[in-house]
Amino acid sequence: MRSGNDHYRDTVTHVTGTATLVAHHLTRRFGNRLAVDDLSFEFKAGEILALLGPNGAGKTTTLRMLAGLIAPSSGSVHIDGQEMTPRAAPGLRARIGFLTEAPGLWDNLTVRENVSVYARLYGLGDPDKAVSAALALFDVADRSEDRTARLSKGLKQRVALARTIVHQPPIVLLDEPTSGLDPESAKDVRELIVGMRSQGRAVLLCTHNLDEVERVADRVAVLRSRLMAVGTPGDLRKRLFAPRLRIRLSEPAEPFAAALRSSGLGDVSVIGATLSLAGGIRSTPEIVRTLVHAGAGIESVEEEERSLEDIYIKLLNPEGALQ
Amino acid sequence: MRMLALLRKELLDQRQNLALFVPSLIVAVVAILLPVFVAIIIPYTTGERLSDSSDFEVALDMFRAQPGTQALDPEAAIQAYLFQFFAVMLVLIPVTSSMSLAAYSVVGEKQARTLEPLLVTPITTFELLGAKVLGAFIPSIALTVMSYVGYVLIALVLARPGVAGILLGGRATAIVFVLGPLAALAALQMAVSVSSRVNDARTAQQIGVLVILPIPGLLVGQLFGAITLSLPVIVLMAIGLLVINAGLMWLAIMLFDRETILTRWK
């Protein structure tokens, strides 16, 4: 049996069109301080781009420029080919849903009233229906008559997300959407973000949470005033780290590391029964043969996967000690 | 349409925060009771008629020069004079009421971190400030109307015949319904402007208080015969307030800098 929520969920149609947001040489100064320096990237419909960077890296300033809230000192933002100028900004802002770091809900108003104000501010034809659909989508329809002051942090974030997409924006900017949430609520919110991608929205996710990025993002942009890198996690791994092999043995690996070194492989490290060595210098079958010849019992051979954290640290600290 | 949407939110928000109206209610009670004490309770308790005192002679002569007042007996004329004199206090109701609402309007949104999501919508500065101004103005004027009705009813019940009729005349109604709203509009526009430039609602309120100062000045001026709030004087003051209001609206829009509000407020 279908619930009322299912009905409303069906009314949230997939976003049509291929909204693309392009940032072109975006720069923003505050007095003498350069907050964002020559930033260029783009993201498109059905994609989640994660914007990573340390505190003060210019992430929020970048989001505000993309949303047309503050003007860049130089550079431009284009949405579907239309430049975000002061004149065009009000119209273009209607195509954007922006979740600010704080939920920003009016505590004295009910959940429905909060979202309803925004539905009317966006001039929706049937605001009540749009509000019901948004609340159902984020599973807060049953709390619609509660004052938001009475909601948990996780529920407030859901309401804020419902408010963010009530006008069906093709572009969604999310500033730290899971910040301060308990793991269960954070997981729920992540699923909702992935749902936005399935609906065909272009999502820019600004976060410190690398695990979250690993789970949901299609591409990653690392920012520290300047754009350090942008690409899929796989691309960044290839770009930043030489491939490495991880060989798990059935016994302590140190004697076999010596055998590999004496065969001419210099970069070999050992952790217990696992060998880690630079790939691409010699073929994998050749390395395996050397180990078998030395009497090693091999349990597994796999390419070593660098974590996103490794990529992030390497990008922000290029001279760092990562091996 | 967008202004209406935000105005609706302002009124919904106030519905849950009725404590905001307490200062205005106190002013309303004082404004209503003051002439009752001076014109009715004190003469009643002392047994001395107001018309027997020479203190009111000059004021009474000026007052009785106005049309419609000659028919009143001496005691009723003095009571009517006092009720009309203290009617200026009713102007304080919308001013204090609107200011306590407006001072919090923008800085309150910022403190609650609700302003940034609002600024992302297509709402214009004029619409946003218009909703804030009307959101404070409408309940203030409603409170003033209720106070005025109470004022007239008390005069009808407690004062001598004919006094309430004078309060329904052009002069008193012009004070309450023209000077009051225009002064309130000026006060709340000033409070909204200041509210969009400071980090603390109290600062906005303190600066907004400056608008109240001319109102006691009017009372004192009338008392010493320096000014008579005749209809032409009220019209002149209304024109002056209209000009001030237009200037303040322009100033409020100029001062509302979205970038500064978002990037410098902490």
Interface residues (C-beta under 8 A of the other chain):
Chain A: F30 T61 R64 A67 L69 I70 A71 P90 G91 R93 A94 I96 F98 T100 A102 P103 G104 L105 W106 D107 N108 L109 E113 V117 Y118 R120 L121 Y122 G123 R147 A160 R163
Chain B: M1 R2 L4 A5 L6 R8 K9 L12 D13 R15 Q16 N17 A112 R113 T114 L115 E116 P117 L118 L119 V120 T121 P122 I123 T124 R258 E259 L262 T263
